[in-house]
Amino acid sequence: MAPLPGDDQRPADLAAATVSWQKAYDWDFIKVSPASSFCLLDWGVEDRWVGGDEGNREYVKRAINGPADWGALPVLDPASGSLSRQLVAWS
């Protein structure tokens, strides 16, 4: 009924799990909970779920490995990639 690890990786699954939770508990608000890494993936960060109900992830590839890497980060388009998938789930 609550969003489970893995549901936060696909917009339709995240939306369905969130709506299911809302229908079951009829709260006054809805909090959408994407994966903690959703805002990092488009910069090349890679993670994997390490178990647990909270969906904790281990970062296996990072975008920043040294000070010079900050200047190499590209400007991202919020209408594509991981962020856009979250916007689809929230709309």
Secondary structure, 3 states (H helix, E strand, C coil): CCCCCCHHHCHHHHHHHHHHHHHHHCCCCCCCCCCCCCCCHHHCCEEEECCCCCCCEEEEECCCCCCCHHHHCCCCCCCCHHHHHHHHHHC
